[in-house]
Amino acid sequence: MKYFVEVTELAALEQQEKWEEARSLLFNQWNSDKNNIDRLLRLMTECWYVLVEWDCCIANEGLSFQQFKETLMLSTEYGLQHFHQNSRFLCMAGYMISLFPYLFYQDGSDSKYLELEQKGKEMLAESYALNPDDPVATVFSLGAKNQDKEYLEAKAVLSASFNDLFQGETAIEQYFRDILSINK
């Protein structure tokens, strides 16, 4: 099982740091086929990755933080409405929301941050409950619960297959290969 569908040109756009072109490509693909979970996940994770790396590791000159955030929020809301029982959606969205809740709302309230952080953790648990054989959902769910011993055991199991799960050379696949590596 691959976690992300291959998108022609995406890795090349990222390597050239053409992040807005990548966002636009993925948005147009998803917008033409909104019920395609693979396209939705590609769009969400691309926007999330750019926002998370905004002041760190990507060239963001000429980019609109707000445009990427609005696209992330729009696509996530669509996913919550239409894919709330899809374990891969719950796993990826739950992971992203639990780590950086502020990327998923506009106002600056602390209560919204805590509410979304908890929702992300609940989504991870639900993803695992729906598909306990998904090694990524298992690792993320156990990590969110601070189950250190079980987490490390699940991560060791996952390490044997994460190259199959994240086969491509896009930024998000490299990100997951890195964080899910047994050495991390």
Phi, psi and omega per residue, in radians:
M1 nan 2.255 3.042
K2 -1.698 2.443 3.134
Y3 -1.399 -0.494 -3.098
F4 -2.255 2.396 3.071
V5 -1.286 2.554 3.099
E6 -1.288 2.365 3.085
V7 -2.127 1.989 3.119
T8 -0.969 2.388 3.088
E9 1.444 -0.280 -3.024
L10 -1.100 -0.879 -3.128
A11 -1.054 -0.683 3.135
A12 -1.141 -0.733 3.097
L13 -1.084 -0.739 3.133
E14 -1.132 -0.764 -3.134
Q15 -1.095 -0.532 3.088
Q16 -1.518 0.035 -3.112
E17 1.003 0.683 3.068
K18 -1.694 1.181 -3.007
W19 -1.177 -0.671 3.128
E20 -1.173 -0.680 3.080
E21 -1.113 -0.658 3.091
A22 -1.135 -0.794 3.117
R23 -1.057 -0.782 -3.128
S24 -1.113 -0.775 3.101
L25 -1.010 -0.863 -3.095
L26 -1.200 -0.667 3.107
F27 -1.103 -0.789 -3.140
N28 -1.122 -0.688 3.090
Q29 -1.113 -0.784 3.127
W30 -1.166 -0.761 -3.104
N31 -1.077 -0.491 3.123
S32 -1.451 -0.170 -3.096
D33 -2.695 1.142 -2.968
K34 -1.077 -0.425 -3.119
N35 -1.559 0.229 3.098
N36 -1.616 1.822 -3.084
I37 -1.044 -0.608 -3.140
D38 -1.102 -0.748 3.132
R39 -1.209 -0.670 3.102
L40 -1.078 -0.829 -3.129
L41 -1.103 -0.665 3.101
R42 -1.068 -0.814 -3.122
L43 -1.116 -0.857 -3.114
M44 -1.034 -0.852 -3.058
T45 -1.217 -0.572 3.098
E46 -1.121 -0.847 3.131
C47 -1.085 -0.773 3.138
W48 -1.048 -0.819 -3.124
Y49 -1.032 -0.819 -3.128
V50 -1.073 -0.770 -3.130
L51 -1.145 -0.719 -3.139
V52 -1.151 -0.646 -3.102
E53 -1.631 0.147 -2.980
W54 -0.878 -0.951 -3.073
D55 -1.709 0.234 -3.018
C56 -2.093 -1.150 -2.833
C57 -2.149 0.053 3.104
I58 -2.163 2.684 3.034
A59 -1.394 1.956 -3.053
N60 -1.910 0.114 3.109
E61 -1.066 2.267 -3.139
G62 1.479 -0.062 3.114
L63 -1.655 2.730 3.098
S64 -1.893 1.906 3.071
F65 -0.949 -0.759 -3.104
Q66 -1.086 -0.691 3.130
Q67 -1.112 -0.768 3.121
F68 -1.152 -0.709 3.140
K69 -1.164 -0.765 3.122
E70 -1.098 -0.692 3.101
T71 -1.140 -0.733 3.092
L72 -1.073 -0.812 -3.123
M73 -1.136 -0.750 3.126
L74 -1.075 -0.854 -3.105
S75 -1.199 -0.634 3.098
T76 -1.154 -0.763 3.112
E77 -1.056 -0.733 3.087
Y78 -1.066 -0.782 3.123
G79 -1.060 -0.735 3.124
L80 -1.102 -0.607 3.134
Q81 -1.335 -0.644 -2.973
H82 -1.922 -0.322 -3.078
F83 -2.232 0.494 -3.063
H84 -1.175 -0.110 3.061
Q85 -2.070 0.256 3.106
N86 -1.654 2.076 -3.026
S87 -1.112 -0.619 3.128
R88 -1.193 -0.732 3.078
F89 -1.058 -0.858 -3.118
L90 -1.052 -0.667 3.140
C91 -1.150 -0.934 -3.091
M92 -1.186 -0.843 -3.128
A93 -1.139 -0.744 3.120
G94 -1.059 -0.733 3.107
Y95 -1.056 -0.897 -3.083
M96 -1.114 -0.763 -3.113
I97 -1.175 -0.736 -3.097
S98 -1.161 -0.547 3.137
L99 -1.401 -0.724 -3.057
F100 -2.359 1.209 -3.088
P101 -1.006 -0.579 -3.072
Y102 -1.095 -0.287 3.112
L103 -1.374 -0.093 -3.011
F104 -2.008 0.238 3.030
Y105 -2.660 2.839 -3.056
Q106 -1.659 -0.747 -3.088
D107 -1.337 2.850 -3.019
G108 -1.727 0.555 -3.049
S109 -1.383 2.417 3.096
D110 -1.149 -0.596 -3.124
S111 -1.169 -0.627 3.101
K112 -1.161 -0.702 3.099
Y113 -1.015 -0.900 -3.108
L114 -1.147 -0.665 3.111
E115 -1.084 -0.803 -3.133
L116 -1.253 -0.631 3.073
E117 -1.023 -0.776 3.110
Q118 -1.158 -0.719 3.115
K119 -1.049 -0.730 3.104
G120 -1.031 -0.773 3.117
K121 -1.123 -0.685 3.097
E122 -1.138 -0.664 3.098
M123 -1.112 -0.677 3.098
L124 -1.124 -0.750 3.116
A125 -1.119 -0.714 3.126
E126 -1.169 -0.667 3.092
S127 -1.031 -0.811 3.124
Y128 -1.115 -0.714 3.133
A129 -1.115 -0.666 3.136
L130 -1.252 -0.602 -3.083
N131 -2.510 1.347 -3.111
P132 -1.162 -0.194 3.102
D133 -1.517 -0.082 3.106
D134 -1.419 1.946 -3.072
P135 -1.154 -0.497 3.122
V136 -1.228 -0.823 3.110
A137 -1.051 -0.672 3.123
T138 -1.080 -0.874 -3.120
V139 -1.093 -0.822 -3.112
F140 -1.148 -0.702 3.134
S141 -1.127 -0.813 3.124
L142 -1.165 -0.640 3.104
G143 -1.125 -0.657 3.124
A144 -1.202 -0.418 -3.135
K145 -1.660 0.024 -3.111
N146 1.010 0.708 3.085
Q147 -1.602 1.410 -2.957
D148 -1.012 -0.917 -3.074
K149 -1.126 -0.870 3.127
E150 -1.110 -0.661 3.120
Y151 -1.048 -0.851 -3.133
L152 -1.126 -0.637 3.076
E153 -1.141 -0.765 3.128
A154 -1.153 -0.636 3.127
K155 -1.159 -0.641 3.093
A156 -1.136 -0.702 3.080
V157 -1.119 -0.778 -3.126
L158 -1.104 -0.628 -3.053
S159 -1.016 -0.457 3.124
A160 -1.243 -0.359 -3.059
S161 -2.161 0.009 -3.031
F162 -1.184 -0.431 3.053
N163 -1.198 -0.532 3.057
D164 -1.302 -0.636 -3.125
L165 -1.238 -0.627 -3.085
F166 -2.164 1.287 -2.977
Q167 -1.404 -0.516 -2.997
G168 -1.316 3.127 -3.118
E169 -1.930 0.369 3.115
T170 -1.369 2.898 -3.093
A171 -1.047 -0.743 -3.081
I172 -1.228 -0.614 3.095
E173 -1.207 -0.692 3.064
Q174 -1.120 -0.691 3.105
Y175 -1.014 -0.885 -3.105
F176 -1.196 -0.637 3.060
R177 -1.067 -0.662 -3.134
D178 -1.217 -0.896 -3.066
I179 -1.256 -0.431 -3.134
L180 -1.612 -0.016 3.104
S181 -1.047 2.480 -3.118
I182 -1.047 -0.431 -3.094
N183 -1.427 -0.074 -3.096
K184 -1.659 nan nan
